[in-house]
Every structure is written in C-alpha cells, then in structure tokens.
Amino acid sequence: IPEKLYAYLQEKGIPVEHFKERFLCMAYFKGLDVLRWHASIDDETSCRTIMQSISELESRLERL
C-alpha cells in the first residue's frame, strides 16, 4: 500500500511533507489497534503476522 500511494502522489504531483514518517505513524497506530483486538481473542497466529508486517514496514518505506 505505501508504495502504490507514494507512486500515485508522485504521478499526480501532490506534495506530502514527511510522507514516510506520517505513513509509518499511521501504520503503527492502526497496527497496534488491530494487534490489541487479535490479542483479546487469543489469536496468536494473527498477532505474529501483524507484528512481522509492522516490523517490515519501516524498511519498505526506506526504499521509496
């Protein structure tokens, strides 16, 4: 998702200051909320997947 959004913004010439930091902040916020819900229903497999996705996001954003 961040790669597609970034490409779209570049294509349309829409400037977004501090895109990477803002996207990462939003992703952490939403990811923690989703993680909290999955933890409340004891879904350990989903929790591990969510934590891995959140952990990998920063390196994906660095490549933009």
Predicted model as a PDB file, atoms N, CA, C, CB and O in Angstrom, pLDDT in the B-factor column:
MODEL        1                                                                  
ATOM      1  N   ILE A   1       0.813  -1.196   0.000  1.00 86.00           N  
ATOM      2  CA  ILE A   1       0.000   0.000   0.000  1.00 86.00           C  
ATOM      3  C   ILE A   1       0.861   1.266   0.000  1.00 86.00           C  
ATOM      4  CB  ILE A   1      -0.927  -0.005   1.200  1.00 86.00           C  
ATOM      5  O   ILE A   1       0.576   2.170  -0.786  1.00 86.00           O  
ATOM      6  N   PRO A   2       1.897   1.383   0.837  1.00 90.00           N  
ATOM      7  CA  PRO A   2       2.639   2.649   0.819  1.00 90.00           C  
ATOM      8  C   PRO A   2       3.305   2.904  -0.531  1.00 90.00           C  
ATOM      9  CB  PRO A   2       3.694   2.653   1.920  1.00 90.00           C  
ATOM     10  O   PRO A   2       3.398   4.049  -0.974  1.00 90.00           O  
ATOM     11  N   GLU A   3       3.762   1.847  -1.178  1.00 91.00           N  
ATOM     12  CA  GLU A   3       4.421   2.017  -2.473  1.00 91.00           C  
ATOM     13  C   GLU A   3       3.445   2.559  -3.517  1.00 91.00           C  
ATOM     14  CB  GLU A   3       5.018   0.682  -2.950  1.00 91.00           C  
ATOM     15  O   GLU A   3       3.784   3.457  -4.287  1.00 91.00           O  
ATOM     16  N   LYS A   4       2.234   2.007  -3.535  1.00 94.00           N  
ATOM     17  CA  LYS A   4       1.231   2.465  -4.501  1.00 94.00           C  
ATOM     18  C   LYS A   4       0.775   3.893  -4.203  1.00 94.00           C  
ATOM     19  CB  LYS A   4       0.023   1.521  -4.498  1.00 94.00           C  
ATOM     20  O   LYS A   4       0.615   4.698  -5.120  1.00 94.00           O  
ATOM     21  N   LEU A   5       0.571   4.203  -2.948  1.00 94.00           N  
ATOM     22  CA  LEU A   5       0.158   5.551  -2.578  1.00 94.00           C  
ATOM     23  C   LEU A   5       1.240   6.560  -2.930  1.00 94.00           C  
ATOM     24  CB  LEU A   5      -0.167   5.623  -1.085  1.00 94.00           C  
ATOM     25  O   LEU A   5       0.948   7.630  -3.463  1.00 94.00           O  
ATOM     26  N   TYR A   6       2.487   6.221  -2.632  1.00 94.00           N  
ATOM     27  CA  TYR A   6       3.605   7.122  -2.930  1.00 94.00           C  
ATOM     28  C   TYR A   6       3.721   7.352  -4.436  1.00 94.00           C  
ATOM     29  CB  TYR A   6       4.928   6.549  -2.375  1.00 94.00           C  
ATOM     30  O   TYR A   6       3.918   8.483  -4.882  1.00 94.00           O  
ATOM     31  N   ALA A   7       3.600   6.281  -5.214  1.00 95.00           N  
ATOM     32  CA  ALA A   7       3.665   6.401  -6.680  1.00 95.00           C  
ATOM     33  C   ALA A   7       2.530   7.271  -7.201  1.00 95.00           C  
ATOM     34  CB  ALA A   7       3.609   5.010  -7.343  1.00 95.00           C  
ATOM     35  O   ALA A   7       2.741   8.094  -8.092  1.00 95.00           O  
ATOM     36  N   TYR A   8       1.331   7.100  -6.657  1.00 97.00           N  
ATOM     37  CA  TYR A   8       0.178   7.912  -7.073  1.00 97.00           C  
ATOM     38  C   TYR A   8       0.415   9.381  -6.766  1.00 97.00           C  
ATOM     39  CB  TYR A   8      -1.106   7.430  -6.376  1.00 97.00           C  
ATOM     40  O   TYR A   8       0.168  10.244  -7.609  1.00 97.00           O  
ATOM     41  N   LEU A   9       0.888   9.663  -5.573  1.00 96.00           N  
ATOM     42  CA  LEU A   9       1.134  11.055  -5.198  1.00 96.00           C  
ATOM     43  C   LEU A   9       2.194  11.683  -6.104  1.00 96.00           C  
ATOM     44  CB  LEU A   9       1.574  11.145  -3.727  1.00 96.00           C  
ATOM     45  O   LEU A   9       2.069  12.843  -6.498  1.00 96.00           O  
ATOM     46  N   GLN A  10       3.231  10.921  -6.431  1.00 96.00           N  
ATOM     47  CA  GLN A  10       4.282  11.429  -7.322  1.00 96.00           C  
ATOM     48  C   GLN A  10       3.722  11.680  -8.719  1.00 96.00           C  
ATOM     49  CB  GLN A  10       5.465  10.434  -7.393  1.00 96.00           C  
ATOM     50  O   GLN A  10       4.011  12.705  -9.337  1.00 96.00           O  
ATOM     51  N   GLU A  11       2.923  10.744  -9.209  1.00 97.00           N  
ATOM     52  CA  GLU A  11       2.334  10.855 -10.545  1.00 97.00           C  
ATOM     53  C   GLU A  11       1.431  12.080 -10.664  1.00 97.00           C  
ATOM     54  CB  GLU A  11       1.542   9.594 -10.878  1.00 97.00           C  
ATOM     55  O   GLU A  11       1.451  12.771 -11.682  1.00 97.00           O  
ATOM     56  N   LYS A  12       0.656  12.345  -9.646  1.00 97.00           N  
ATOM     57  CA  LYS A  12      -0.281  13.472  -9.657  1.00 97.00           C  
ATOM     58  C   LYS A  12       0.358  14.780  -9.214  1.00 97.00           C  
ATOM     59  CB  LYS A  12      -1.458  13.168  -8.768  1.00 97.00           C  
ATOM     60  O   LYS A  12      -0.274  15.834  -9.284  1.00 97.00           O  
ATOM     61  N   GLY A  13       1.599  14.721  -8.763  1.00 97.00           N  
ATOM     62  CA  GLY A  13       2.285  15.925  -8.319  1.00 97.00           C  
ATOM     63  C   GLY A  13       1.740  16.485  -7.014  1.00 97.00           C  
ATOM     64  O   GLY A  13       1.748  17.697  -6.800  1.00 97.00           O  
ATOM     65  N   ILE A  14       1.267  15.603  -6.146  1.00 97.00           N  
ATOM     66  CA  ILE A  14       0.698  16.011  -4.861  1.00 97.00           C  
ATOM     67  C   ILE A  14       1.794  15.931  -3.797  1.00 97.00           C  
ATOM     68  CB  ILE A  14      -0.532  15.112  -4.472  1.00 97.00           C  
ATOM     69  O   ILE A  14       2.238  14.839  -3.445  1.00 97.00           O  
ATOM     70  N   PRO A  15       2.223  17.068  -3.291  1.00 96.00           N  
ATOM     71  CA  PRO A  15       3.280  17.026  -2.271  1.00 96.00           C  
ATOM     72  C   PRO A  15       2.717  16.655  -0.893  1.00 96.00           C  
ATOM     73  CB  PRO A  15       3.997  18.386  -2.193  1.00 96.00           C  
ATOM     74  O   PRO A  15       1.699  17.194  -0.458  1.00 96.00           O  
ATOM     75  N   VAL A  16       3.385  15.746  -0.234  1.00 95.00           N  
ATOM     76  CA  VAL A  16       3.021  15.376   1.135  1.00 95.00           C  
ATOM     77  C   VAL A  16       4.308  15.455   1.951  1.00 95.00           C  
ATOM     78  CB  VAL A  16       2.358  13.924   1.211  1.00 95.00           C  
ATOM     79  O   VAL A  16       5.198  14.614   1.826  1.00 95.00           O  
ATOM     80  N   GLU A  17       4.380  16.480   2.781  1.00 95.00           N  
ATOM     81  CA  GLU A  17       5.577  16.644   3.606  1.00 95.00           C  
ATOM     82  C   GLU A  17       5.724  15.475   4.574  1.00 95.00           C  
ATOM     83  CB  GLU A  17       5.523  17.974   4.381  1.00 95.00           C  
ATOM     84  O   GLU A  17       4.756  15.050   5.204  1.00 95.00           O  
ATOM     85  N   HIS A  18       6.936  14.968   4.682  1.00 95.00           N  
ATOM     86  CA  HIS A  18       7.267  13.900   5.627  1.00 95.00           C  
ATOM     87  C   HIS A  18       6.368  12.671   5.414  1.00 95.00           C  
ATOM     88  CB  HIS A  18       7.131  14.411   7.075  1.00 95.00           C  
ATOM     89  O   HIS A  18       5.874  12.079   6.373  1.00 95.00           O  
ATOM     90  N   PHE A  19       6.170  12.305   4.160  1.00 94.00           N  
ATOM     91  CA  PHE A  19       5.284  11.175   3.831  1.00 94.00           C  
ATOM     92  C   PHE A  19       5.658   9.913   4.596  1.00 94.00           C  
ATOM     93  CB  PHE A  19       5.323  10.891   2.334  1.00 94.00           C  
ATOM     94  O   PHE A  19       4.796   9.280   5.205  1.00 94.00           O  
ATOM     95  N   LYS A  20       6.919   9.547   4.572  1.00 92.00           N  
ATOM     96  CA  LYS A  20       7.347   8.289   5.190  1.00 92.00           C  
ATOM     97  C   LYS A  20       7.060   8.276   6.684  1.00 92.00           C  
ATOM     98  CB  LYS A  20       8.836   8.057   4.947  1.00 92.00           C  
ATOM     99  O   LYS A  20       6.544   7.291   7.212  1.00 92.00           O  
ATOM    100  N   GLU A  21       7.392   9.360   7.360  1.00 94.00           N  
ATOM    101  CA  GLU A  21       7.171   9.430   8.803  1.00 94.00           C  
ATOM    102  C   GLU A  21       5.679   9.422   9.131  1.00 94.00           C  
ATOM    103  CB  GLU A  21       7.832  10.687   9.383  1.00 94.00           C  
ATOM    104  O   GLU A  21       5.252   8.773  10.086  1.00 94.00           O  
ATOM    105  N   ARG A  22       4.892  10.140   8.341  1.00 95.00           N  
ATOM    106  CA  ARG A  22       3.459  10.208   8.591  1.00 95.00           C  
ATOM    107  C   ARG A  22       2.794   8.861   8.339  1.00 95.00           C  
ATOM    108  CB  ARG A  22       2.818  11.283   7.717  1.00 95.00           C  
ATOM    109  O   ARG A  22       1.930   8.433   9.104  1.00 95.00           O  
ATOM    110  N   PHE A  23       3.207   8.189   7.250  1.00 93.00           N  
ATOM    111  CA  PHE A  23       2.630   6.884   6.947  1.00 93.00           C  
ATOM    112  C   PHE A  23       3.004   5.875   8.025  1.00 93.00           C  
ATOM    113  CB  PHE A  23       3.098   6.391   5.567  1.00 93.00           C  
ATOM    114  O   PHE A  23       2.166   5.083   8.457  1.00 93.00           O  
ATOM    115  N   LEU A  24       4.246   5.901   8.454  1.00 93.00           N  
ATOM    116  CA  LEU A  24       4.708   4.980   9.484  1.00 93.00           C  
ATOM    117  C   LEU A  24       3.954   5.205  10.795  1.00 93.00           C  
ATOM    118  CB  LEU A  24       6.217   5.142   9.705  1.00 93.00           C  
ATOM    119  O   LEU A  24       3.572   4.242  11.460  1.00 93.00           O  
ATOM    120  N   CYS A  25       3.740   6.442  11.162  1.00 94.00           N  
ATOM    121  CA  CYS A  25       2.998   6.765  12.381  1.00 94.00           C  
ATOM    122  C   CYS A  25       1.569   6.227  12.302  1.00 94.00           C  
ATOM    123  CB  CYS A  25       2.982   8.288  12.614  1.00 94.00           C  
ATOM    124  O   CYS A  25       1.076   5.623  13.254  1.00 94.00           O  
ATOM    125  N   MET A  26       0.910   6.449  11.169  1.00 93.00           N  
ATOM    126  CA  MET A  26      -0.456   5.958  10.982  1.00 93.00           C  
ATOM    127  C   MET A  26      -0.480   4.433  11.032  1.00 93.00           C  
ATOM    128  CB  MET A  26      -1.039   6.461   9.641  1.00 93.00           C  
ATOM    129  O   MET A  26      -1.368   3.846  11.650  1.00 93.00           O  
ATOM    130  N   ALA A  27       0.488   3.793  10.388  1.00 92.00           N  
ATOM    131  CA  ALA A  27       0.530   2.336  10.356  1.00 92.00           C  
ATOM    132  C   ALA A  27       0.765   1.759  11.757  1.00 92.00           C  
ATOM    133  CB  ALA A  27       1.627   1.860   9.396  1.00 92.00           C  
ATOM    134  O   ALA A  27       0.160   0.749  12.118  1.00 92.00           O  
ATOM    135  N   TYR A  28       1.631   2.385  12.540  1.00 93.00           N  
ATOM    136  CA  TYR A  28       1.847   1.928  13.913  1.00 93.00           C  
ATOM    137  C   TYR A  28       0.567   2.070  14.734  1.00 93.00           C  
ATOM    138  CB  TYR A  28       2.995   2.720  14.573  1.00 93.00           C  
ATOM    139  O   TYR A  28       0.200   1.168  15.488  1.00 93.00           O  
ATOM    140  N   PHE A  29      -0.095   3.186  14.584  1.00 94.00           N  
ATOM    141  CA  PHE A  29      -1.327   3.443  15.328  1.00 94.00           C  
ATOM    142  C   PHE A  29      -2.393   2.401  14.983  1.00 94.00           C  
ATOM    143  CB  PHE A  29      -1.851   4.862  15.031  1.00 94.00           C  
ATOM    144  O   PHE A  29      -2.975   1.786  15.876  1.00 94.00           O  
ATOM    145  N   LYS A  30      -2.646   2.206  13.692  1.00 94.00           N  
ATOM    146  CA  LYS A  30      -3.658   1.241  13.267  1.00 94.00           C  
ATOM    147  C   LYS A  30      -3.209  -0.190  13.576  1.00 94.00           C  
ATOM    148  CB  LYS A  30      -3.948   1.396  11.762  1.00 94.00           C  
ATOM    149  O   LYS A  30      -4.018  -1.022  13.988  1.00 94.00           O  
ATOM    150  N   GLY A  31      -1.928  -0.472  13.378  1.00 92.00           N  
ATOM    151  CA  GLY A  31      -1.419  -1.814  13.639  1.00 92.00           C  
ATOM    152  C   GLY A  31      -1.552  -2.207  15.091  1.00 92.00           C  
ATOM    153  O   GLY A  31      -1.907  -3.345  15.399  1.00 92.00           O  
ATOM    154  N   LEU A  32      -1.272  -1.279  15.985  1.00 93.00           N  
ATOM    155  CA  LEU A  32      -1.406  -1.571  17.410  1.00 93.00           C  
ATOM    156  C   LEU A  32      -2.860  -1.807  17.795  1.00 93.00           C  
ATOM    157  CB  LEU A  32      -0.827  -0.430  18.240  1.00 93.00           C  
ATOM    158  O   LEU A  32      -3.155  -2.646  18.646  1.00 93.00           O  
ATOM    159  N   ASP A  33      -3.764  -1.069  17.168  1.00 94.00           N  
ATOM    160  CA  ASP A  33      -5.187  -1.256  17.440  1.00 94.00           C  
ATOM    161  C   ASP A  33      -5.638  -2.642  16.981  1.00 94.00           C  
ATOM    162  CB  ASP A  33      -6.021  -0.160  16.743  1.00 94.00           C  
ATOM    163  O   ASP A  33      -6.345  -3.340  17.707  1.00 94.00           O  
ATOM    164  N   VAL A  34      -5.230  -3.036  15.784  1.00 94.00           N  
ATOM    165  CA  VAL A  34      -5.572  -4.355  15.266  1.00 94.00           C  
ATOM    166  C   VAL A  34      -4.922  -5.447  16.118  1.00 94.00           C  
ATOM    167  CB  VAL A  34      -5.134  -4.487  13.794  1.00 94.00           C  
ATOM    168  O   VAL A  34      -5.546  -6.463  16.425  1.00 94.00           O  
ATOM    169  N   LEU A  35      -3.682  -5.225  16.488  1.00 93.00           N  
ATOM    170  CA  LEU A  35      -2.973  -6.193  17.321  1.00 93.00           C  
ATOM    171  C   LEU A  35      -3.671  -6.373  18.669  1.00 93.00           C  
ATOM    172  CB  LEU A  35      -1.520  -5.750  17.533  1.00 93.00           C  
ATOM    173  O   LEU A  35      -3.780  -7.490  19.174  1.00 93.00           O  
ATOM    174  N   ARG A  36      -4.131  -5.292  19.235  1.00 94.00           N  
ATOM    175  CA  ARG A  36      -4.838  -5.350  20.526  1.00 94.00           C  
ATOM    176  C   ARG A  36      -6.104  -6.202  20.406  1.00 94.00           C  
ATOM    177  CB  ARG A  36      -5.201  -3.920  21.017  1.00 94.00           C  
ATOM    178  O   ARG A  36      -6.409  -7.006  21.286  1.00 94.00           O  
ATOM    179  N   TRP A  37      -6.834  -6.014  19.303  1.00 95.00           N  
ATOM    180  CA  TRP A  37      -8.062  -6.776  19.122  1.00 95.00           C  
ATOM    181  C   TRP A  37      -7.764  -8.263  18.959  1.00 95.00           C  
ATOM    182  CB  TRP A  37      -8.836  -6.258  17.910  1.00 95.00           C  
ATOM    183  O   TRP A  37      -8.417  -9.093  19.591  1.00 95.00           O  
ATOM    184  N   HIS A  38      -6.788  -8.609  18.122  1.00 95.00           N  
ATOM    185  CA  HIS A  38      -6.447 -10.017  17.921  1.00 95.00           C  
ATOM    186  C   HIS A  38      -5.920 -10.652  19.202  1.00 95.00           C  
ATOM    187  CB  HIS A  38      -5.414 -10.157  16.807  1.00 95.00           C  
ATOM    188  O   HIS A  38      -6.167 -11.830  19.460  1.00 95.00           O  
ATOM    189  N   ALA A  39      -5.206  -9.889  19.993  1.00 94.00           N  
ATOM    190  CA  ALA A  39      -4.722 -10.408  21.273  1.00 94.00           C  
ATOM    191  C   ALA A  39      -5.893 -10.671  22.222  1.00 94.00           C  
ATOM    192  CB  ALA A  39      -3.724  -9.420  21.916  1.00 94.00           C  
ATOM    193  O   ALA A  39      -5.854 -11.621  23.003  1.00 94.00           O  
ATOM    194  N   SER A  40      -6.928  -9.839  22.159  1.00 95.00           N  
ATOM    195  CA  SER A  40      -8.077 -10.016  23.054  1.00 95.00           C  
ATOM    196  C   SER A  40      -8.852 -11.294  22.759  1.00 95.00           C  
ATOM    197  CB  SER A  40      -9.008  -8.824  22.945  1.00 95.00           C  
ATOM    198  O   SER A  40      -9.533 -11.825  23.636  1.00 95.00           O  
ATOM    199  N   ILE A  41      -8.750 -11.795  21.516  1.00 95.00           N  
ATOM    200  CA  ILE A  41      -9.435 -13.046  21.180  1.00 95.00           C  
ATOM    201  C   ILE A  41      -8.453 -14.226  21.133  1.00 95.00           C  
ATOM    202  CB  ILE A  41     -10.158 -12.909  19.827  1.00 95.00           C  
ATOM    203  O   ILE A  41      -8.783 -15.304  20.638  1.00 95.00           O  
ATOM    204  N   ASP A  42      -7.258 -14.004  21.652  1.00 94.00           N  
ATOM    205  CA  ASP A  42      -6.224 -15.049  21.736  1.00 94.00           C  
ATOM    206  C   ASP A  42      -5.854 -15.652  20.383  1.00 94.00           C  
ATOM    207  CB  ASP A  42      -6.690 -16.151  22.652  1.00 94.00           C  
ATOM    208  O   ASP A  42      -5.661 -16.862  20.265  1.00 94.00           O  
ATOM    209  N   ASP A  43      -5.757 -14.802  19.370  1.00 95.00           N  
ATOM    210  CA  ASP A  43      -5.375 -15.252  18.029  1.00 95.00           C  
ATOM    211  C   ASP A  43      -3.876 -15.030  17.849  1.00 95.00           C  
ATOM    212  CB  ASP A  43      -6.190 -14.497  16.922  1.00 95.00           C  
ATOM    213  O   ASP A  43      -3.444 -14.039  17.260  1.00 95.00           O  
ATOM    214  N   GLU A  44      -3.100 -15.967  18.365  1.00 94.00           N  
ATOM    215  CA  GLU A  44      -1.647 -15.811  18.395  1.00 94.00           C  
ATOM    216  C   GLU A  44      -1.032 -15.787  16.993  1.00 94.00           C  
ATOM    217  CB  GLU A  44      -1.026 -16.932  19.206  1.00 94.00           C  
ATOM    218  O   GLU A  44      -0.076 -15.050  16.752  1.00 94.00           O  
ATOM    219  N   THR A  45      -1.567 -16.576  16.079  1.00 95.00           N  
ATOM    220  CA  THR A  45      -1.032 -16.620  14.714  1.00 95.00           C  
ATOM    221  C   THR A  45      -1.165 -15.260  14.040  1.00 95.00           C  
ATOM    222  CB  THR A  45      -1.754 -17.695  13.883  1.00 95.00           C  
ATOM    223  O   THR A  45      -0.214 -14.772  13.430  1.00 95.00           O  
ATOM    224  N   SER A  46      -2.330 -14.655  14.147  1.00 94.00           N  
ATOM    225  CA  SER A  46      -2.532 -13.330  13.552  1.00 94.00           C  
ATOM    226  C   SER A  46      -1.648 -12.291  14.230  1.00 94.00           C  
ATOM    227  CB  SER A  46      -4.009 -12.912  13.652  1.00 94.00           C  
ATOM    228  O   SER A  46      -1.114 -11.404  13.563  1.00 94.00           O  
ATOM    229  N   CYS A  47      -1.490 -12.387  15.526  1.00 94.00           N  
ATOM    230  CA  CYS A  47      -0.642 -11.439  16.249  1.00 94.00           C  
ATOM    231  C   CYS A  47       0.792 -11.480  15.721  1.00 94.00           C  
ATOM    232  CB  CYS A  47      -0.661 -11.744  17.757  1.00 94.00           C  
ATOM    233  O   CYS A  47       1.414 -10.438  15.518  1.00 94.00           O  
ATOM    234  N   ARG A  48       1.305 -12.677  15.504  1.00 94.00           N  
ATOM    235  CA  ARG A  48       2.672 -12.810  14.988  1.00 94.00           C  
ATOM    236  C   ARG A  48       2.781 -12.221  13.576  1.00 94.00           C  
ATOM    237  CB  ARG A  48       3.102 -14.296  14.981  1.00 94.00           C  
ATOM    238  O   ARG A  48       3.761 -11.548  13.257  1.00 94.00           O  
ATOM    239  N   THR A  49       1.784 -12.475  12.744  1.00 94.00           N  
ATOM    240  CA  THR A  49       1.779 -11.946  11.376  1.00 94.00           C  
ATOM    241  C   THR A  49       1.715 -10.426  11.380  1.00 94.00           C  
ATOM    242  CB  THR A  49       0.598 -12.519  10.582  1.00 94.00           C  
ATOM    243  O   THR A  49       2.427  -9.772  10.618  1.00 94.00           O  
ATOM    244  N   ILE A  50       0.881  -9.870  12.218  1.00 91.00           N  
ATOM    245  CA  ILE A  50       0.735  -8.413  12.317  1.00 91.00           C  
ATOM    246  C   ILE A  50       2.037  -7.792  12.804  1.00 91.00           C  
ATOM    247  CB  ILE A  50      -0.429  -8.038  13.269  1.00 91.00           C  
ATOM    248  O   ILE A  50       2.480  -6.782  12.257  1.00 91.00           O  
ATOM    249  N   MET A  51       2.650  -8.377  13.815  1.00 91.00           N  
ATOM    250  CA  MET A  51       3.911  -7.835  14.332  1.00 91.00           C  
ATOM    251  C   MET A  51       5.005  -7.890  13.269  1.00 91.00           C  
ATOM    252  CB  MET A  51       4.355  -8.609  15.586  1.00 91.00           C  
ATOM    253  O   MET A  51       5.816  -6.970  13.166  1.00 91.00           O  
ATOM    254  N   GLN A  52       5.031  -8.953  12.487  1.00 93.00           N  
ATOM    255  CA  GLN A  52       6.030  -9.052  11.421  1.00 93.00           C  
ATOM    256  C   GLN A  52       5.790  -7.994  10.351  1.00 93.00           C  
ATOM    257  CB  GLN A  52       6.009 -10.453  10.792  1.00 93.00           C  
ATOM    258  O   GLN A  52       6.734  -7.362   9.878  1.00 93.00           O  
ATOM    259  N   SER A  53       4.540  -7.802   9.973  1.00 90.00           N  
ATOM    260  CA  SER A  53       4.221  -6.790   8.963  1.00 90.00           C  
ATOM    261  C   SER A  53       4.599  -5.386   9.429  1.00 90.00           C  
ATOM    262  CB  SER A  53       2.734  -6.838   8.620  1.00 90.00           C  
ATOM    263  O   SER A  53       5.157  -4.599   8.664  1.00 90.00           O  
ATOM    264  N   ILE A  54       4.296  -5.083  10.670  1.00 89.00           N  
ATOM    265  CA  ILE A  54       4.638  -3.772  11.219  1.00 89.00           C  
ATOM    266  C   ILE A  54       6.154  -3.591  11.263  1.00 89.00           C  
ATOM    267  CB  ILE A  54       4.036  -3.600  12.629  1.00 89.00           C  
ATOM    268  O   ILE A  54       6.668  -2.513  10.964  1.00 89.00           O  
ATOM    269  N   SER A  55       6.857  -4.648  11.636  1.00 89.00           N  
ATOM    270  CA  SER A  55       8.321  -4.575  11.722  1.00 89.00           C  
ATOM    271  C   SER A  55       8.968  -4.347  10.354  1.00 89.00           C  
ATOM    272  CB  SER A  55       8.872  -5.855  12.344  1.00 89.00           C  
ATOM    273  O   SER A  55       9.977  -3.649  10.258  1.00 89.00           O  
ATOM    274  N   GLU A  56       8.404  -4.922   9.310  1.00 91.00           N  
ATOM    275  CA  GLU A  56       8.970  -4.799   7.973  1.00 91.00           C  
ATOM    276  C   GLU A  56       8.612  -3.491   7.275  1.00 91.00           C  
ATOM    277  CB  GLU A  56       8.517  -5.946   7.133  1.00 91.00           C  
ATOM    278  O   GLU A  56       9.247  -3.122   6.287  1.00 91.00           O  
ATOM    279  N   LEU A  57       7.615  -2.799   7.772  1.00 90.00           N  
ATOM    280  CA  LEU A  57       7.134  -1.603   7.095  1.00 90.00           C  
ATOM    281  C   LEU A  57       8.192  -0.507   7.005  1.00 90.00           C  
ATOM    282  CB  LEU A  57       5.921  -1.074   7.804  1.00 90.00           C  
ATOM    283  O   LEU A  57       8.302   0.144   5.966  1.00 90.00           O  
ATOM    284  N   GLU A  58       8.956  -0.289   8.041  1.00 87.00           N  
ATOM    285  CA  GLU A  58       9.945   0.781   8.036  1.00 87.00           C  
ATOM    286  C   GLU A  58      10.980   0.576   6.923  1.00 87.00           C  
ATOM    287  CB  GLU A  58      10.643   0.861   9.399  1.00 87.00           C  
ATOM    288  O   GLU A  58      11.364   1.535   6.253  1.00 87.00           O  
ATOM    289  N   SER A  59      11.430  -0.661   6.725  1.00 88.00           N  
ATOM    290  CA  SER A  59      12.408  -0.906   5.670  1.00 88.00           C  
ATOM    291  C   SER A  59      11.785  -0.740   4.285  1.00 88.00           C  
ATOM    292  CB  SER A  59      13.000  -2.308   5.813  1.00 88.00           C  
ATOM    293  O   SER A  59      12.463  -0.319   3.348  1.00 88.00           O  
ATOM    294  N   ARG A  60      10.508  -1.065   4.152  1.00 89.00           N  
ATOM    295  CA  ARG A  60       9.818  -0.837   2.872  1.00 89.00           C  
ATOM    296  C   ARG A  60       9.733   0.652   2.563  1.00 89.00           C  
ATOM    297  CB  ARG A  60       8.402  -1.452   2.900  1.00 89.00           C  
ATOM    298  O   ARG A  60       9.919   1.068   1.419  1.00 89.00           O  
ATOM    299  N   LEU A  61       9.454   1.445   3.580  1.00 89.00           N  
ATOM    300  CA  LEU A  61       9.368   2.893   3.373  1.00 89.00           C  
ATOM    301  C   LEU A  61      10.719   3.501   3.042  1.00 89.00           C  
ATOM    302  CB  LEU A  61       8.794   3.567   4.604  1.00 89.00           C  
ATOM    303  O   LEU A  61      10.794   4.481   2.300  1.00 89.00           O  
ATOM    304  N   GLU A  62      11.777   2.935   3.580  1.00 89.00           N  
ATOM    305  CA  GLU A  62      13.121   3.454   3.290  1.00 89.00           C  
ATOM    306  C   GLU A  62      13.480   3.303   1.813  1.00 89.00           C  
ATOM    307  CB  GLU A  62      14.164   2.736   4.150  1.00 89.00           C  
ATOM    308  O   GLU A  62      14.281   4.076   1.287  1.00 89.00           O  
ATOM    309  N   ARG A  63      12.893   2.312   1.144  1.00 89.00           N  
ATOM    310  CA  ARG A  63      13.183   2.078  -0.261  1.00 89.00           C  
ATOM    311  C   ARG A  63      12.457   3.038  -1.196  1.00 89.00           C  
ATOM    312  CB  ARG A  63      12.825   0.674  -0.616  1.00 89.00           C  
ATOM    313  O   ARG A  63      12.753   3.078  -2.390  1.00 89.00           O  
ATOM    314  N   LEU A  64      11.514   3.810  -0.671  1.00 85.00           N  
ATOM    315  CA  LEU A  64      10.776   4.758  -1.512  1.00 85.00           C  
ATOM    316  C   LEU A  64      11.636   5.939  -1.886  1.00 85.00           C  
ATOM    317  CB  LEU A  64       9.520   5.240  -0.805  1.00 85.00           C  
ATOM    318  O   LEU A  64      11.178   6.837  -2.592  1.00 85.00           O  
TER     319      LEU A  64                                                      
ENDMDL                                                                          
END                                                                             
